[in-house]
Amino acid sequence: FILEPHSAHFTPDKFPELDHLIRQLCGWSKVDSFTGSLLRDILFAHPNKFLPLVRKWNQDSDMWLQRTSVVLFTRKVAKSGQFTDFALEMCENLVNSDEDLVQKGVGWCLKDLMKADKNRILEYVHHLRKRGVSSTITLYAIRDIKGQERKDFLAQS
């Protein structure tokens, strides 16, 4: 919360410092809070320079960095629709993770991405179900789908 109002400090030349800082975080509440505020603002300010760092986190062996790389694309970032393709790439890289909190992060990302491109993301989630991806991911992704639409979706898988 101390850093949140100072996102402008983290210009691309400060990304090594940011990378070091994020590597100190562990625990879903810290990671999710950091991504939903400070990292979100940095992403919108410097997308072309920041996305390679996010890709690096996505491929890291640290589960908290992996979670960061997908949870970043929830809420306002997902709703913007600006990063859907990149977010899907990050999710795809992690769909076979054994880590429960990474799986939940992927599902949450997909759920929120539906706010900008529902049909495309639903089709992707349907494809994941056919591939036998963890139900943690797919059920998180369709969490906001209710009633008959949910029943129909689950019936076709």
Residue pairs with C-beta under 8 A, 6 or more apart in sequence:
1 33
3 9
3 38
4 37
4 38
4 41
7 37
7 38
7 41
7 42
7 45
8 45
10 17
10 18
10 38
10 42
11 46
12 46
12 49
12 50
15 49
15 50
15 53
18 42
18 53
19 53
19 56
22 34
22 39
22 57
22 65
22 68
23 62
23 65
25 31
25 34
25 64
25 68
26 64
27 64
28 67
28 101
31 64
31 67
31 68
31 71
32 67
32 71
34 68
35 68
35 71
35 72
35 74
36 71
36 74
36 75
39 68
39 72
40 72
40 75
40 76
40 77
42 50
43 50
43 51
43 54
43 72
43 77
43 83
44 77
47 82
47 83
51 83
51 86
54 68
54 69
54 72
54 86
54 90
55 69
55 90
57 65
57 66
57 68
57 69
58 65
58 66
58 69
58 70
58 90
58 93
58 94
59 93
60 66
63 97
63 99
63 101
63 102
66 94
66 97
66 99
66 102
66 105
67 99
67 101
67 102
67 105
69 90
69 94
70 87
70 90
70 91
70 94
70 102
70 105
70 106
70 108
70 109
71 105
71 108
71 109
73 83
73 86
73 87
73 90
73 109
73 112
73 113
74 108
74 109
74 111
74 112
75 112
77 83
77 87
78 84
78 87
78 109
78 112
78 113
78 115
78 116
79 112
79 115
79 116
80 116
81 116
81 117
84 113
84 116
84 117
84 120
84 121
87 109
87 113
88 113
88 121
88 124
90 109
91 106
91 109
91 110
94 102
94 103
94 105
94 106
95 106
95 128
95 131
95 133
95 134
95 137
96 133
97 103
97 106
100 136
103 134
103 136
103 137
103 140
104 136
104 137
104 140
106 137
106 140
106 141
107 136
107 137
107 138
107 139
107 140
107 141
107 143
108 140
110 121
110 124
110 125
110 137
110 140
110 141
111 140
111 141
111 142
111 143
111 144
113 121
114 121
114 122
114 141
114 144
121 141
122 142
122 145
122 153
125 138
125 141
125 142
126 153
126 156
126 157
128 137
128 138
128 141
129 138
129 157
130 157
138 157
142 150
142 153
142 154
145 153
